[in-house]
Amino acid sequence: MGKPQYLIDSNTVIDYLNDKLLESGNRLLNEVVDQMPQVSVVTKIEVLGFNTKTEKAQQMLIDFIEVGFVYGLDDEVVNQTITLRKNYRMPSLLLLLSSMASLSSPAMPKILKIYKA
């Protein structure tokens, strides 16, 4: 079994790039980013729509997204989100991210265990 894969959310990307995470969080994200960052299309929209104070900061966000893998929305993701919505009480964005993770990553059971209704 390989290393676990992680689907990174918007706030984590922004906090990581702005060096606002704890040291342990930075270490984990460094490993995740070295493998290949994976984000949802929703995260891409939110991260690239974030108002930065400088062009350099904006370019850093663009570079982060461009080197990673962006999961789009397809029928499989939409249907999985609907199934999760019927079975778990989670915010809609978390449901969408959970759907994407469950279709691509062994990290999904941990997410559901934390947020199970």
C-alpha positions as CSV (number, residue, x, y, z in Angstrom):
1,M,0.0,0.0,0.0
2,G,1.4,3.4,-1.0
3,K,1.4,6.6,0.9
4,P,-2.1,8.1,1.6
5,Q,-3.3,10.7,-0.8
6,Y,-4.9,13.9,0.5
7,L,-7.4,16.3,-1.1
8,I,-6.4,19.8,0.1
9,D,-9.0,22.4,0.9
10,S,-8.9,26.1,0.1
11,N,-8.1,27.4,3.6
12,T,-5.3,24.9,4.0
13,V,-3.7,25.9,0.7
14,I,-3.9,29.6,1.6
15,D,-2.7,29.1,5.1
16,Y,0.2,26.8,4.0
17,L,1.4,29.3,1.4
18,N,1.1,32.2,3.9
19,D,3.1,30.1,6.5
20,K,0.2,30.2,9.0
21,L,0.2,26.4,9.8
22,L,1.7,24.8,12.9
23,E,5.1,23.2,12.3
24,S,3.5,19.7,12.2
25,G,1.0,20.9,9.7
26,N,3.8,22.4,7.5
27,R,5.7,19.1,7.6
28,L,2.6,17.1,6.5
29,L,1.8,19.6,3.8
30,N,5.4,19.6,2.6
31,E,5.2,15.8,2.1
32,V,1.8,16.1,0.4
33,V,2.9,18.8,-1.9
34,D,6.1,16.9,-2.8
35,Q,4.0,14.0,-3.9
36,M,1.5,16.1,-5.9
37,P,-1.0,18.5,-4.5
38,Q,-4.6,17.4,-5.2
39,V,-7.5,19.9,-5.0
40,S,-11.1,20.0,-6.2
41,V,-12.3,22.4,-8.8
42,V,-14.1,24.2,-6.0
43,T,-10.8,24.7,-4.2
44,K,-9.2,26.0,-7.4
45,I,-12.0,28.6,-7.8
46,E,-11.7,29.7,-4.2
47,V,-7.9,29.8,-4.1
48,L,-7.5,31.7,-7.4
49,G,-10.5,34.0,-6.4
50,F,-8.7,34.9,-3.2
51,N,-7.8,38.6,-3.1
52,T,-4.0,38.8,-2.5
53,K,-2.2,41.9,-1.6
54,T,0.6,41.5,-4.1
55,E,1.1,40.0,-7.6
56,K,3.8,37.8,-6.1
57,A,1.3,36.3,-3.7
58,Q,-1.2,35.8,-6.5
59,Q,1.4,34.1,-8.6
60,M,2.3,31.7,-5.7
61,L,-1.4,30.6,-5.6
62,I,-1.5,30.1,-9.4
63,D,1.8,28.1,-9.3
64,F,0.5,25.9,-6.5
65,I,-2.7,25.0,-8.5
66,E,-0.8,24.5,-11.8
67,V,1.6,21.9,-10.3
68,G,-1.2,19.9,-8.7
69,F,-4.0,17.8,-9.9
70,V,-7.5,19.3,-10.0
71,Y,-10.5,17.0,-9.7
72,G,-13.4,18.3,-11.7
73,L,-17.1,17.6,-11.3
74,D,-18.5,14.7,-13.1
75,D,-21.6,12.5,-12.7
76,E,-19.7,10.1,-10.5
77,V,-18.7,12.8,-8.0
78,V,-22.2,14.4,-8.1
79,N,-23.8,11.0,-7.4
80,Q,-21.4,10.2,-4.6
81,T,-22.1,13.6,-3.1
82,I,-25.9,12.9,-3.2
83,T,-25.3,9.5,-1.5
84,L,-23.2,11.1,1.3
85,R,-25.8,13.9,1.7
86,K,-28.5,11.3,2.4
87,N,-26.3,9.5,5.0
88,Y,-24.2,12.1,6.8
89,R,-24.7,15.6,8.2
90,M,-21.9,17.7,6.8
91,P,-21.6,21.1,5.2
92,S,-22.2,20.9,1.4
93,L,-18.6,21.8,0.5
94,L,-17.3,19.1,2.8
95,L,-19.7,16.6,1.2
96,L,-18.4,17.5,-2.2
97,L,-14.7,17.2,-1.1
98,S,-15.5,13.9,0.7
99,S,-17.1,12.6,-2.5
100,M,-14.0,13.5,-4.5
101,A,-11.7,12.0,-1.9
102,S,-13.7,8.7,-1.6
103,L,-13.4,8.2,-5.4
104,S,-9.7,8.8,-5.4
105,S,-8.2,8.4,-1.9
106,P,-8.0,6.0,1.0
107,A,-8.2,9.1,3.3
108,M,-12.0,9.2,2.9
109,P,-12.9,6.9,5.8
110,K,-11.1,9.2,8.2
111,I,-13.2,12.2,7.0
112,L,-16.5,10.3,7.4
113,K,-15.5,9.0,10.8
114,I,-14.9,12.6,12.0
115,Y,-18.1,14.0,10.6
116,K,-20.5,11.2,10.9
117,A,-23.9,12.4,12.2
